[in-house]
Amino acid sequence: MKNVLFLLILTAFFACKRDEELPLSLLPGRIAMHAQNGGSSQLNLKDNTHTPFSETALVRWSHDGSRLCIIDYSDGNLKYSIVDAETFVPILKLNNHDNSSLCWSPDDKEVAYLEAYDSSIVRVDLQTQEKRVIHLPGHYLYNGGIDWSPDGQKFVFIARNEINTESSLCTINADGTHFTTLVTGPFNFPRWSPDGTTIAFDNISNIYLIQADGSNKREFIRQAFNPCWSADGSILMFTFIREETWTSSKIDIRAREIGGEQRERVIYDSNSISDWYPVE
């Protein structure tokens, strides 16, 4: 009798057990990847088409997906270039001095990139090519990624205090006013949620979420970095560290729901994510 009861309970458990894998139908668009053994590539999530690029690093898509920022290694200059996302025909080459980080304005009319050596944000109007330079106040240096808020009013980025060498997640208005430190720590790769309420960022090997005003910092997933948001803000795609030793690591790209059942899916093995254009 006990065996029969146990079997009935076990059968009911598996009958009610949810599907823990995140459906691929919830993951549209394209992702830019970088392989552990070198080289960039693009993955089309709809048909699983994989396109490698031997001398080009894919950096970030415009919000409408029509243009792409790349780094062209072929001539050794390591400059950011804006290209057509389908044909890769060059549109504009930016005269950046280092490849710290780059983001697009919400209307895709501008890009902003960091000049770490000059400790400045450079805003570039893509039509007029006019530049506007924003310097950090006081003794802070730019020290990591950057993102533009969905309302176009602020940047979020990583800065380092020259005096105590502490690194912080910071915001500054798009006109260079109202510099604010949200939280201190060894952070990188900040990304604003589509609704502007939340910022995702990584802390060496863990991904955190924090409210845009600096409140409610919480850990989202361990052994992960480089978070990218879905279009509706319900899913994060990221690089996951499957195994790490003193001499090597094994990684893959995964996606996970932020709320609900937090279903997850492995997207691609032995690659890290650079960007996700989450629209068909």
C-alpha positions in Angstrom: 0.0 0.0 0.0 2.8 2.4 0.9 4.5 1.7 -2.5 1.3 2.4 -4.3 0.8 5.7 -2.4 4.4 6.7 -3.1 3.9 6.1 -6.9 0.7 8.1 -6.9 2.5 11.1 -5.2 5.4 10.8 -7.6 3.1 10.7 -10.6 1.2 13.8 -9.4 4.5 15.6 -8.8 5.7 15.1 -12.4 2.3 15.8 -13.8 2.3 19.2 -12.1 5.9 20.0 -12.6 6.4 23.1 -14.8 8.5 23.3 -17.9 11.6 24.9 -16.6 13.1 25.8 -19.9 12.4 29.3 -21.2 10.7 29.0 -24.6 12.7 30.1 -27.6 9.6 32.0 -28.9 10.2 34.5 -26.1 13.7 35.2 -27.4 13.5 37.1 -30.7 16.1 39.0 -32.6 19.9 38.8 -32.9 22.8 38.6 -30.5 26.4 39.7 -30.9 28.9 37.3 -29.4 32.5 36.9 -28.7 34.1 33.4 -28.7 36.4 32.2 -25.9 39.0 31.3 -28.6 38.6 34.7 -30.3 36.5 36.2 -33.0 33.0 37.8 -33.0 29.8 36.5 -34.5 26.1 37.2 -34.9 23.4 34.7 -34.0 19.9 35.1 -35.5 17.7 33.6 -32.8 14.7 32.9 -35.1 16.4 30.5 -37.5 19.6 29.8 -35.5 21.8 31.3 -38.3 25.4 31.9 -37.1 27.6 34.4 -38.9 31.3 34.7 -37.9 33.4 37.8 -38.3 37.2 37.3 -38.2 38.4 41.0 -38.2 35.4 42.8 -36.7 34.0 43.0 -33.2 30.3 43.7 -33.0 29.7 46.2 -30.3 26.0 47.5 -30.2 22.9 47.8 -32.3 20.8 50.9 -32.7 17.4 50.6 -31.0 15.7 50.2 -34.4 18.2 47.5 -35.4 19.1 49.2 -38.7 22.6 50.2 -37.7 25.4 48.6 -35.8 28.5 49.9 -34.0 31.6 47.7 -34.7 35.3 47.8 -34.1 37.3 47.0 -37.3 40.6 45.2 -36.5 41.7 44.9 -40.1 43.7 48.2 -40.3 44.9 48.1 -36.7 43.3 51.5 -35.7 40.6 50.0 -33.4 38.2 52.8 -34.2 34.4 52.6 -33.6 32.5 52.5 -36.9 28.8 52.8 -37.6 27.7 50.4 -40.3 24.4 49.2 -41.9 23.3 46.2 -39.8 22.4 44.1 -42.8 25.0 44.9 -45.4 27.8 46.2 -43.1 28.4 49.1 -45.5 30.2 51.8 -43.5 28.2 54.9 -42.5 30.6 56.8 -40.2 33.9 56.2 -38.5 34.3 57.7 -35.0 37.6 59.2 -34.0 37.7 57.5 -30.6 41.0 57.1 -28.7 40.1 54.0 -26.7 37.4 51.4 -26.8 35.9 51.7 -23.3 32.2 51.6 -24.1 29.5 53.0 -26.4 25.7 53.5 -26.4 23.0 54.9 -28.5 20.5 57.7 -27.7 16.9 56.5 -27.5 16.0 58.1 -30.8 19.2 56.7 -32.5 20.3 60.1 -33.6 23.4 60.1 -31.4 25.9 57.8 -30.0 28.0 58.4 -26.8 31.3 56.7 -26.1 33.7 56.9 -23.2 37.2 58.2 -23.5 38.8 56.7 -20.4 42.2 58.4 -20.9 40.5 61.8 -21.1 37.8 60.9 -18.5 35.0 62.1 -20.7 31.8 61.1 -22.4 31.7 62.1 -26.1 28.3 62.6 -27.7 28.3 62.5 -31.4 25.4 63.7 -33.6 25.4 61.1 -36.4 23.9 63.5 -39.0 26.0 66.6 -38.4 29.0 64.7 -36.8 29.1 67.4 -34.2 30.7 66.4 -30.9 29.9 67.4 -27.4 32.3 66.4 -24.6 31.1 65.9 -21.0 33.8 65.7 -18.3 33.5 64.2 -14.9 33.6 66.5 -11.9 36.5 66.5 -9.5 38.7 63.5 -9.1 36.6 60.8 -10.8 37.7 58.8 -13.8 35.6 56.8 -16.2 36.2 53.1 -15.5 33.7 50.9 -17.2 30.6 50.6 -19.4 28.0 53.3 -20.2 24.3 53.3 -21.1 21.8 56.0 -22.1 18.5 56.2 -20.2 15.3 55.4 -22.2 14.0 58.9 -21.7 17.3 60.4 -23.0 17.9 62.4 -19.8 20.8 60.5 -18.1 23.8 58.3 -18.6 24.7 55.4 -16.2 28.3 54.4 -16.1 31.2 53.2 -14.0 33.6 55.7 -12.5 36.6 55.4 -10.2 37.6 57.8 -7.5 41.3 58.7 -8.0 41.8 59.4 -4.3 40.5 56.2 -2.6 40.5 54.2 -5.9 36.9 53.0 -5.2 34.8 52.2 -8.2 31.1 53.2 -8.3 28.0 52.9 -10.4 27.1 56.5 -11.3 24.6 58.6 -13.2 25.0 62.0 -14.8 22.5 64.1 -16.7 22.9 64.0 -20.5 24.0 67.7 -20.4 26.8 67.0 -17.9 25.0 68.2 -14.7 24.0 66.4 -11.5 26.7 63.7 -11.1 25.5 61.0 -8.6 27.1 57.8 -7.2 24.5 55.1 -6.7 26.5 52.3 -5.1 30.2 51.5 -4.7 31.9 48.3 -5.8 33.9 46.7 -8.6 31.1 47.0 -11.2 30.8 47.0 -15.0 28.4 46.7 -17.9 25.4 48.8 -16.7 22.2 48.5 -18.7 19.0 50.4 -18.2 15.7 48.5 -18.3 13.4 49.6 -21.1 11.0 51.4 -18.7 13.9 53.2 -17.1 13.1 52.1 -13.5 15.9 49.5 -13.1 19.6 49.2 -13.9 21.3 45.8 -14.4 25.0 45.5 -13.9 27.7 43.0 -13.1 29.9 42.7 -10.1 33.0 40.8 -11.4 31.0 37.5 -11.6 27.5 38.2 -10.4 24.6 40.2 -11.9 22.7 42.7 -9.7 19.6 44.8 -10.2 19.1 48.2 -8.6 16.5 50.9 -8.8 17.4 54.0 -10.9 17.5 56.1 -7.8 20.1 53.8 -6.2 17.7 51.9 -3.9 16.9 48.2 -3.6 20.2 46.7 -4.8 19.7 42.9 -5.1 21.5 40.0 -6.5 19.8 38.5 -9.6 22.2 35.6 -10.7 25.5 34.3 -9.6 28.4 33.4 -11.9 27.2 35.7 -14.7 28.1 39.0 -16.4 27.2 41.3 -19.3 23.4 41.6 -18.8 21.2 42.6 -21.8 17.4 43.3 -21.5 14.5 42.0 -23.6 12.3 44.6 -25.3 9.6 44.3 -22.6 12.1 44.1 -19.6 10.9 40.7 -18.5 14.1 38.7 -19.5 17.8 39.2 -19.1 20.3 37.6 -21.4 23.8 37.2 -20.0 27.1 35.3 -20.1 27.1 32.5 -17.6 30.3 31.0 -16.0 29.6 27.2 -16.0 33.0 26.3 -14.5 36.0 28.3 -13.4 39.5 27.2 -12.4 42.7 29.0 -11.7 43.7 28.7 -15.3 40.5 28.5 -17.4 36.8 28.8 -17.4 33.8 27.5 -19.4 31.1 29.9 -20.3 27.9 30.0 -22.3 25.1 32.5 -23.1 21.8 32.1 -21.3 18.5 33.9 -20.8 16.4 34.0 -17.7 13.0 35.5 -16.7 13.3 38.2 -14.1 10.0 37.5 -12.4 7.5 34.6 -12.2 9.1 31.1 -12.5 12.5 32.5 -13.6 12.7 30.0 -16.4 16.1 29.8 -18.1 17.5 28.7 -21.4 21.1 28.0 -22.7 21.5 30.0 -25.9 25.0 29.3 -27.2 28.1 27.5 -25.8 31.7 28.9 -25.3 30.7 32.5 -26.2 30.1 35.7 -24.2 27.4 38.2 -25.2 28.2 41.7 -26.3 24.7 42.9 -27.2 21.2 41.7 -27.9 18.8 43.3 -30.4 15.6 41.7 -29.0 13.2 42.4 -31.9 12.4 40.5 -35.0 
